[in-house]
Amino acid sequence: MEAVLIKIAAGSDVVETLINLARRREAGIVILSGFGIVTDVTLHKLASDSFDVIEGLSNMTSLSGYFIVDGSFVPPPTMNIVSPFSSFSICLSDSRGHVFGGKIGGKVKAAGAVLVTAAFILNPTFHRLGVVNGRVQEMDDPEDVAGVVINDDGHAP
């Protein structure tokens, strides 16, 4: 793992820049934080599976997410992960101090310099954790679902 500080130039798409950087380095990337002025932010409204574009300048107060280089990490099908290779979330505030955000569903254009702290990950591995008898432990059975609680009798409640 390598921690980095990334400066994204005005006019660039923030998420696209981060994904392209990870691909060039042949590594996954985990976004720890990010801030700066952005515009034309596309948010994914999960409940209706639609998208909202927030036009105009917004202050990005938080950015988090991950991108795993295609093929280097494939979660088991039982994980039921919508997008196994990337997911990004953002928190914004407007000029009146309203705070909003959500899952990024498209472009996030940098309107000024955007700073991102991240970590590059080489050769990610998958670990399935669960609670057995009140203790968190790694699950061996491929049929177990991450985070499932197992009772003393070995079954989920």
Secondary structure as UniProt FT lines:
FT   STRAND          2..8
FT   TURN            10..11
FT   HELIX           14..25
FT   STRAND          28..39
FT   STRAND          41..45
FT   TURN            46..49
FT   STRAND          50..54
FT   STRAND          58..67
FT   TURN            70..71
FT   HELIX           77..79
FT   STRAND          86..93
FT   TURN            95..96
FT   STRAND          99..104
FT   STRAND          109..121
FT   STRAND          129..132
FT   TURN            133..134
FT   STRAND          135..138
FT   TURN            142..143
FT   TURN            146..147
FT   STRAND          149..150
FT   TURN            152..153
//
